[in-house]
């Protein structure tokens, strides 16, 4: 995967997706299976960077495991207690679901270990977990800044009966780590939560899985947890990893925004994951939700628009990020509350989300533990920075249901969902583009405008853009030698094509851009590479619902190579010269057929010899020779090809 991924604007979303396994469940299952007595078969284990970091660590700690097949079935041979390897250096990347529980388990394993990760992991707080371990005699030391990794764990005498007090308002992973590790002491152990426990559903996953491995924790609400004495993990034999409910949120939101229905399989009504509640949040926004034993389905509201919302999202912090992007498509301002845990994730997600939401046109108010989002009046195409955070990449892909979007560093999704963008591509349908290319005076403009009118699509006359840019620059007082100024103007050129007329910032300029001064200016600005690059992106902005008919050279080869229907429209040079002569005569301009024919043939030769995107019929384009055709016949031919390509009803 390259350094960025461009997603075109999408028309709708519908289809069925099978979810990969849950990261939270996968890494918990691996650690519990490693600490348990006996052999455990784990089915549907997630293939991702985070899980790979856990598997690497288990190998280094003396745990034997093997992959049985490519479907995600693993066999783990448990060590029946503490890890047998008593000295190891572990690199855990940015995998919090591996780093936190391993820290606790290693602190109780009577060995010497070093744990480190990527720079961002060394910025994620772990002090509350370390403080809890120190309370029972563990020896855990910071190798850098106090309260943060990397860590050095040394052998120590553990006093398991001493109650552990741990804060609950920073990360539920600290409580999860202690719960999973304390059975290693063999003594009764008590954990008391100080303050409000966030992300309770993730703790519920931990308790559920511990019970499957034979350790039932006595729970007094969400304030006190008691691990009975003589607790030991025992293999349940086999278990299946549920589909990732957090990952389900992107596809369900796509269905709610893009029409749907979109069904996700692998998680359903009886899921042990708290993020299944995301579906209920969508229902509060007006989305139509159906749910079965092992599937959830979402469709857009009857009104077509999501309702504005004000929600406490403490219980679903990961899936809540998807709601922040869904807010872009709501009918009014939205507020996400009680999301302080975003600050200590793969990045400061509150700050990062605020920054990226503003790029696409939203007004955003960032609070200490909240985010207020006012949807944009008009979406702005943007390049989204992902901060090495898989969830930012995945949730901002939904912006493509409003406009084109670039996702920088798309490979960061490998942390939890390596095939995410391929899966997304299976349920979204891009806004259709009809690209009409061909030599000068072949009738592209006339035919394209009539096809656009017949289909109710937007229309782009690419050849006119350079003339409009020259006129706009002259009106704005920008010198035609000012490359930076021209490029900036080109990026947001306020041009509109409508019924064969051309408008610049609300002023009709159809005739003005045909004047000699604009023709000369167009030739000058077209020779500037940065201007051509800026106008390339501006042309792509014309791709909007319900579709676009774009005419001009390079339409199907450079501007819209993914166009659903490509037409190469041509005619003999003699016929094209006759058409050009008629246009000039109709405007009261004298025409010399010999000169016109020579000019057209010279231009054809230059266009065919261009080093970049030479003018020729593409292999996937339909040829239309209009030498013997009238306009109506040419339009009918194109409409037939379009309907065949798009499977549209006649």
C-alpha angles and dihedrals in degrees: 000000000000127000091272141019123214115211116195120221111281126226099201145337126231138139144072129295129189109215126228117237121285115267092212093052095040096057094041090052092049094052095044091047090050093052095043132092112252138015121307127199111209116195126201095012111181116255104219145119093264093053091045089056090053092047091049090050093049090052091051089050094055100262116141118217137156138195110239098193144340093269091080100265113148133176118213122193106213121222093215097235134345121019114273096219107080101189127044145139111223127195110197103176111211095323106133091174087062101035100052100046093040090053090057095043093048092048087061096042098082095236142106116258140164120207123193140155145177118314092266091056088055088057094053112095120245100160096109091055092047091048089054092051092047089056090067095044102268118151108225119156134189116237093194132006115007112256095025139077147293096085137192115207120197132186113273142167107259121214098200097177093065110100115245119220114202132174115246101194101077107050134344088214090079091060091042091053093051094045092052095046103043097075085069089073092063088218133102108273132190131202121194118195116221114210128349116338111228126205094021093173090065090054087049089057089053094050092047093052094044088055090052087056092051103264114114113191119210108229130199101194110291094311105073134030126185124195108202120236118263090027112163132177114240125185115256087210097239137006137176125229112229120232112269109270092196090057089047088064094072094054095041090050089049089056092048092049101034102044102259150155094209116172123196119199127202099055130057151148096322098044117146089216120100093214089073082083087073087083089058090050089054089051089056087056090056099262117144109243129189123181136191137176093283106009144057126200131197133191133176120273117270087251090053092233130089116239121246112256146197108198140170101226101178091121096055107033097156096046089043088074088066089055089055089062093040086058087070087069098045126111094243147359116320134200129205112198138189095024099131091132088071087076093068102041129099085308135353090286097188092057094040095048092048091052095048096042089056090054092065093049106271124136107231133190113196118208130183090259103005146060128209116199127190110193118242119257086220125013116241118212108239145173107243119213111214103197091219086292116135095201094055090053094049100044094046090054084076089069085078086077085069105031142337114294137186118219112205117213094007091176089077087085087075087084090079111350115030094176097045100120092046089052092048090051090059094062104035127077117206121230103268120250126197107201116198115190135167146119126308118290093013092127097256095141097049094045094043094051092050093046090051091051092049092051097039089238131143117261131222124193098191095183091061093055095079091050091048091048091052091050093046091050093051091048091049093047093245113150115235087232091058099098096177093048092048092049092050091049091047093054092066103020104166097222128145132186117207131166093336093312127110125219129194115197091332095315119110109237102168094124098028094064091055092063118110094249091058092045091053092045091049091056091051097048092043089062092061111094096207090051092050090050092049093048090049089061091042090055090053089055089069089071100102137141131319092020148289137245107202122186131189142074116311093017095127098029104043114005100041108011088159094056110145092222126026124190125190104201118193144150137186116289090243093055091046091051090051091051092049091049091052091051091053095045091049087057091050094255122135115243130203110202094202093053093044092051092048092048092050094049092048090050092048089054093049093048093049091050098050111129091220119054097339113207109265140122110279119229091245095046126102113235118229116182106191096185090115098023132099121218095261092052091049092050091049090051092051093046090052091052092046094051091047092050095046097035086233119166116258 
